[in-house]
Amino acid sequence: MTDSWATFGADLHLDLSAGRGLRAGLTEALREAARSGRLAAGTRLPSSRTLAADLGIARNTVAEAYAELVAEGWLTARQGSGTRVAERARPRRAAAAAPVRRPARKGPSYSLQPGSPDLGGFPRAAWLSAARRALTDAPNEAFGYALDPRGRVELRQALAGYLARARGVYADPDRIVLCAGFLHGLTLLAGVLRARRVREVAVEGYGLDFHRNLLVRAGLRTRPLGVDADGARTGELTAGAGAVLLTPAHQFPTGAALTPARRAAAVDWARTTGGLILEDDYDGEFRYDRQPVGALQGLDPDRVVYLGTASKSLAPGLRMGWMVVPPGLLDEVLAAKGPTDWASSALEQLTLAEFITSGAYDRHVRGMRLRYRRRRDELVAAVAGRVGVSGIAAGLHAVLDLPAGTERSVLQSAAWQDLALHGLSSFRHPEAEVAPRDALVVGYGTPSDSAWSPTLAALAAALP
């Protein structure tokens, strides 16, 4: 008998060419499959009737082979559970001591790391309703290959209306390019800048290192701008930079809003030098004690690339982002993305479009805004009189200013409390010329509701 296949939910390959008779060949093939680990412990084997039919042999032959392997301990047979590969202890080497098994290291019990919303707040029921409606109304071609690299027109139209209304963005649906989050969009833009022979991108002196590292990997130098209470010092921009990456509405991580004068300076620089402004509007929906700060893109849609995502307003796991691209850059961005929209699911795009147009997105954002404001107020109350708090008018994080020279010791104390925290120094550009500042960047959106109170207690215990 040559190679054959048997099926019991999954294919089972057995080589019966040993030439020792059907039963002996089948027994040895099963024994070797179990011994080598090709059949993992617990794998359920086909019934004797099924395997016999698939191999074209007598059922008794299979039953006898199973019985022999059960007796040897290679298989187990229990009523209602079928025949399965037995668990077997690994042999211990005589010359070496058995390795010490250590429990897998789990993450900290509490976390106030910035950059994440409360994932428990994801609107599952409303999202499911939107998904049902989107699936019902989806045209047949939505289930095929996505031939427009910009993404589904339904979502681009919904975003154009929402961004204009809520963020002051001039957004023609034809100039919106959907992407799999901010990093994907920045990757595309970095490639376009490199193709344009740009060599340097200005960045904020405090920011995310993986954004800077992405630009460097694309062959671009990063030059830091100073950051203070008025945001990035855009007056420091020079003709040597071909682009600048900014967080104007809520500087990350200091929390400052870019002042009108500095916004104007950035736009003047872009117009004078031909440079581009890359605007990261990462949490623009969440503001508490101030009027909404509109997007910088509204000042000059021809010189600003607006980037937004659903990672803070909904969840990063959706992998949903968008760029509003100036007309003179659109073809290059689409060429960098490729001829099809491979990055995001068409059905997720249709669901988000329905979620926005139905009003569910606005309702969700308003609800989460109240939820996060309560947390912010409780955070401020918990640390009152012990440390200064800044950057709290908007967003999902706050900056706690510490006594000079104490940031490292406070982080060590937090580790003893099993609390994950970030110090402000970890966001500083290595070449930034900024005055030393000891502080914590506390992401109050991260904990679940049930973990919020003990997380605040752990923070209080860690503070000086």
C-alpha positions in Angstrom: 0.0 0.0 0.0 1.4 3.4 -0.9 0.9 6.8 0.8 -2.8 7.3 1.7 -4.9 10.0 3.4 -7.6 9.6 6.1 -9.8 12.4 7.3 -11.4 13.1 10.6 -11.9 16.9 10.6 -8.3 17.2 9.5 -6.2 15.1 7.1 -4.1 12.3 8.5 -1.1 11.2 6.4 0.2 7.6 6.9 3.0 5.9 5.1 2.2 2.1 4.9 5.0 1.1 2.5 7.0 -0.8 5.1 6.3 -4.2 3.5 5.5 -5.9 6.8 1.9 -6.6 6.2 -1.1 -4.2 6.6 -1.6 -4.4 10.3 2.2 -4.2 11.1 2.7 -1.4 8.7 -0.3 0.6 10.0 0.8 0.0 13.6 4.4 1.2 12.9 3.2 4.2 10.9 1.0 5.4 13.8 3.6 4.6 16.4 6.3 6.6 14.5 3.9 9.5 14.0 3.2 9.7 17.8 6.9 9.1 18.7 8.2 11.9 16.4 5.6 14.4 17.6 4.0 14.7 14.1 0.8 13.6 15.8 0.6 15.9 18.9 -0.5 14.6 22.2 -4.3 14.8 22.5 -4.9 14.5 18.7 -8.1 12.6 18.0 -7.7 9.8 15.4 -10.4 8.8 12.9 -12.7 6.0 14.0 -11.6 2.5 12.9 -14.5 2.4 10.5 -13.5 5.8 8.9 -9.8 5.0 8.7 -10.5 1.6 7.2 -12.7 3.0 4.6 -10.2 5.7 3.7 -7.3 3.3 3.5 -9.3 0.6 1.7 -8.5 -2.1 4.3 -10.6 -4.2 6.8 -11.9 -2.5 9.8 -10.6 -5.3 12.1 -7.1 -4.5 10.9 -7.4 -0.9 12.1 -9.0 -1.9 15.3 -6.2 -4.4 16.1 -3.6 -1.8 15.4 -5.3 0.7 17.7 -5.6 -1.9 20.4 -1.9 -2.8 20.2 -0.9 0.9 20.5 -3.3 1.5 23.4 -1.7 -1.5 25.2 1.8 0.0 24.5 0.7 3.4 25.8 1.0 5.3 22.6 -2.8 5.8 22.3 -5.7 6.2 24.7 -9.3 5.0 24.1 -12.2 6.3 26.2 -16.0 6.0 25.7 -17.3 9.2 24.2 -13.8 10.6 23.6 -12.6 8.4 20.8 -9.0 7.3 20.2 -6.4 9.9 20.9 -2.6 10.2 21.0 -1.5 9.7 24.6 0.4 12.3 26.7 4.0 11.1 27.2 6.7 12.5 29.5 9.8 13.7 27.8 12.9 11.5 28.5 15.4 13.1 30.8 19.0 13.2 29.7 21.2 11.3 32.1 24.2 13.7 31.9 22.3 16.9 32.5 20.0 18.1 35.3 16.4 18.8 34.3 15.9 22.5 33.5 14.1 24.6 36.1 10.7 25.6 34.9 9.9 29.2 35.7 6.4 30.6 35.4 5.9 32.9 32.3 6.5 36.5 33.2 3.2 38.4 33.1 3.0 42.1 32.6 2.7 44.6 35.5 -0.6 44.4 37.5 -1.3 48.1 36.8 -0.5 50.4 33.9 -0.6 54.1 33.4 1.3 54.0 30.2 0.2 56.6 27.6 -1.0 55.9 24.1 -4.0 53.6 24.7 -7.7 54.2 25.4 -9.7 52.1 27.8 -10.2 49.1 25.6 -13.2 48.0 27.8 -15.0 51.1 26.5 -15.2 49.8 22.9 -18.8 50.1 21.8 -19.4 46.5 21.0 -23.1 46.5 20.6 -23.2 49.7 18.5 -20.3 48.4 16.4 -22.1 45.1 15.8 -25.3 46.9 14.8 -23.3 49.0 12.3 -21.6 46.0 11.0 -24.9 44.2 10.4 -26.3 47.2 8.5 -23.0 47.6 6.5 -23.0 43.9 5.6 -26.6 44.0 4.5 -26.1 47.0 2.3 -22.6 46.2 1.0 -22.4 45.9 -2.8 -21.2 42.6 -4.1 -18.0 44.1 -5.4 -17.0 45.0 -1.8 -16.1 41.3 -1.3 -13.7 41.3 -4.2 -10.2 42.8 -4.5 -10.1 46.5 -3.6 -9.0 48.2 -6.8 -8.9 51.8 -5.4 -5.8 52.3 -3.3 -7.5 55.2 -1.5 -10.0 52.8 0.1 -13.8 52.5 0.1 -15.5 55.6 -1.1 -18.3 55.2 1.5 -15.8 55.7 4.3 -13.9 58.5 2.6 -17.2 60.4 2.1 -18.2 59.8 5.8 -14.8 61.0 7.0 -14.8 64.1 4.8 -18.0 65.3 6.4 -16.9 64.4 9.9 -13.5 65.9 9.7 -14.8 69.1 8.2 -17.5 69.4 10.9 -15.5 68.3 14.0 -11.9 69.1 13.2 -12.0 72.0 10.7 -10.3 70.0 8.0 -10.7 70.7 4.3 -11.3 67.1 3.1 -12.3 66.2 -0.4 -13.2 62.5 -0.4 -10.9 62.1 -3.4 -7.9 63.3 -1.4 -8.5 61.0 1.6 -6.3 57.9 1.6 -7.1 55.2 4.1 -4.3 53.3 5.8 -3.7 50.8 8.6 -3.0 53.3 11.3 -0.7 56.3 11.8 2.6 54.3 11.4 1.4 52.9 8.0 0.6 56.5 6.8 4.0 57.8 8.1 5.8 54.9 6.3 4.1 55.9 3.0 5.0 59.6 3.5 8.6 58.8 4.5 9.0 56.9 1.2 7.5 59.8 -0.8 9.8 62.3 1.0 12.9 60.1 0.3 11.9 59.8 -3.4 11.7 63.6 -3.5 15.3 63.8 -2.3 14.3 65.1 1.1 17.1 64.4 3.6 15.9 65.9 6.9 12.6 66.0 8.8 12.1 68.3 11.7 10.4 66.7 14.7 9.3 67.8 18.2 12.0 67.6 20.8 9.7 65.4 22.9 7.9 62.7 21.0 7.7 59.0 20.3 11.0 57.3 19.5 9.4 54.8 17.1 8.1 57.6 14.9 11.7 59.0 14.7 13.1 55.6 14.2 10.7 54.9 11.3 11.9 58.1 9.6 15.6 57.2 10.1 15.0 53.7 8.7 13.6 55.4 5.6 16.9 57.2 5.2 15.8 60.6 6.7 17.6 62.5 9.4 15.5 64.0 12.2 16.3 67.4 13.8 14.6 68.3 17.0 12.7 71.5 17.6 12.4 72.9 21.1 9.2 72.4 23.0 7.7 74.6 25.7 4.3 75.6 27.1 3.3 77.0 23.7 4.1 73.8 21.9 6.9 73.2 19.3 9.1 76.2 18.6 8.3 76.4 14.9 10.4 79.6 14.5 13.4 77.2 14.6 12.4 75.6 11.3 15.0 76.1 8.6 15.2 75.5 4.9 17.4 72.4 5.6 14.3 70.4 6.5 11.9 69.2 3.8 9.1 68.4 6.2 8.1 68.7 9.9 6.1 66.3 12.0 3.9 68.1 14.5 1.2 67.3 17.1 -0.4 70.8 17.1 -3.7 70.2 18.9 -2.1 68.4 21.9 1.6 68.0 21.9 2.7 64.6 22.8 3.8 64.1 25.5 3.8 67.6 27.1 0.2 68.3 26.4 0.7 71.9 25.1 -1.4 73.3 22.3 0.5 75.0 19.5 -0.3 78.7 19.7 -1.8 80.7 16.7 1.5 82.5 16.2 3.5 79.3 16.0 0.9 77.7 13.7 1.3 80.7 11.4 5.1 80.4 11.6 4.9 76.7 10.5 2.7 77.5 7.6 4.9 80.5 6.5 7.9 78.2 6.6 6.1 75.6 4.4 5.1 78.2 1.9 8.5 79.8 1.7 10.6 76.7 1.5 8.2 74.3 -0.3 8.3 72.0 2.8 5.5 69.8 4.1 3.8 69.8 7.5 2.8 66.3 8.7 0.0 66.8 11.2 -0.6 64.0 13.7 -4.0 64.6 15.2 -3.9 61.6 17.4 -6.5 62.5 20.1 -8.2 65.7 18.8 -11.7 64.6 19.8 -11.0 64.6 23.6 -11.0 68.1 25.1 -12.3 69.1 28.5 -11.6 72.6 29.8 -11.1 74.6 26.6 -12.7 75.3 23.3 -11.9 72.7 20.6 -8.6 73.4 18.9 -9.0 72.9 15.2 -6.6 71.1 12.9 -3.6 73.0 11.5 -4.5 71.7 8.1 -7.3 74.2 7.8 -4.7 77.0 7.5 -3.2 75.6 4.3 -4.6 72.4 2.8 -1.9 72.5 0.1 1.0 72.3 2.5 -0.3 70.1 5.3 -0.8 66.4 5.3 -3.5 65.6 7.9 -3.2 62.2 9.6 -5.9 60.8 12.0 -6.8 57.4 13.3 -9.5 55.5 15.2 -6.9 54.2 17.7 -7.8 56.6 20.6 -11.4 57.2 19.8 -12.3 53.6 19.3 -9.5 51.0 19.5 -6.0 50.5 18.0 -6.9 46.9 17.1 -9.1 48.2 14.3 -6.0 49.2 12.4 -7.8 52.1 10.8 -6.3 55.4 9.9 -6.6 58.1 7.2 -4.6 60.8 5.5 -5.9 64.0 3.9 -3.3 64.6 1.2 -2.6 67.8 -0.7 -3.4 67.6 -4.4 0.2 67.9 -5.4 1.2 64.9 -3.3 -1.7 62.6 -4.0 -0.3 60.7 -6.9 3.0 60.0 -5.2 1.2 58.7 -2.0 -1.0 56.4 -4.1 2.0 55.1 -6.0 3.7 54.4 -2.7 0.7 52.5 -1.4 0.3 50.4 -4.5 -2.5 49.7 -7.0 -4.9 48.1 -4.5 -6.1 48.8 -1.0 -4.5 45.8 0.7 -4.0 47.3 4.2 -7.6 47.5 5.6 -10.6 45.2 5.4 -13.3 46.6 3.1 -16.0 45.4 5.6 -14.3 47.2 8.5 -14.2 50.3 6.3 -17.9 50.0 5.5 -18.7 49.4 9.2 -16.9 52.5 10.3 -18.6 54.5 7.5 -22.0 53.4 8.8 -20.9 54.0 12.4 -20.0 57.6 11.5 -23.0 58.4 9.3 -25.5 56.9 11.8 -24.3 59.3 14.6 -23.0 56.4 16.7 -19.4 57.7 16.4 -20.4 61.1 17.9 -22.4 59.5 20.7 -19.5 57.2 21.6 -17.0 60.1 21.6 -19.2 62.2 23.8 -19.7 59.4 26.2 -16.0 58.6 26.4 -15.1 62.3 26.8 -17.2 62.4 30.0 -15.7 59.1 31.2 -12.1 60.3 30.6 -12.8 63.7 32.2 -14.0 62.0 35.4 -10.7 60.0 35.4 -8.6 63.1 34.8 -10.3 64.8 37.7 -9.8 61.8 40.0 -6.2 61.7 39.0 -5.7 65.4 39.8 -7.4 64.9 43.1 -5.2 61.9 44.0 -1.9 63.8 43.5 -3.0 67.2 44.7 -0.4 68.9 46.9 2.3 66.4 46.1 3.2 67.1 42.4 2.3 69.6 39.8 0.0 68.5 37.0 0.0 69.9 33.4 -1.3 69.1 29.9 -4.7 68.1 31.2 -7.0 70.3 29.1 -7.4 67.6 26.5 -6.3 64.1 25.6 -5.8 60.9 27.5 -2.7 61.6 29.5 -1.3 64.1 32.0 2.2 65.2 32.9 3.1 65.0 36.6 6.1 67.3 37.4 8.5 65.8 40.0 11.2 67.4 42.2 14.5 67.7 40.3 16.5 64.5 40.2 13.7 62.2 41.3 12.2 60.8 38.1 14.4 57.7 38.1 13.7 56.8 41.7 9.9 57.3 41.3 9.9 55.0 38.3 11.8 52.4 40.5 9.2 52.9 43.2 6.4 52.4 40.7 8.0 49.1 39.6 7.9 48.0 43.2 4.2 48.8 43.2 3.9 46.6 40.1 2.8 49.7 38.1 4.0 50.5 34.6 4.9 54.1 34.1 6.8 56.3 31.6 9.1 59.1 32.6 9.2 62.2 30.4 12.9 61.7 29.7 12.1 58.6 27.7 10.4 60.7 25.1 13.2 63.2 24.7 15.0 63.4 21.3 18.7 62.5 21.9 19.8 65.7 20.3 17.2 68.0 21.8 18.5 71.1 23.6 15.9 71.3 26.3 16.2 72.1 30.0 16.2 68.9 32.2 12.7 68.2 33.5 11.8 65.4 35.8 8.2 64.3 35.2 5.9 61.3 34.6 3.7 60.9 31.6 0.5 59.3 33.0 -2.0 57.7 30.6 -5.2 57.7 32.5 -7.2 56.2 29.6 -5.3 52.9 29.8 -6.7 51.1 32.9 -10.1 49.3 32.8 -12.8 50.6 35.1 -12.3 47.8 37.6 -8.5 48.5 37.7 -8.8 52.3 38.0 -9.0 52.7 41.7 -6.1 50.3 42.6 -4.0 51.8 39.8 -4.5 55.3 41.3 -3.5 53.9 44.7 -0.4 52.3 43.3 0.6 55.7 41.7 0.0 57.5 45.0 2.2 55.0 46.8 5.0 55.5 44.2 5.1 59.3 44.4 7.6 61.1 46.6 
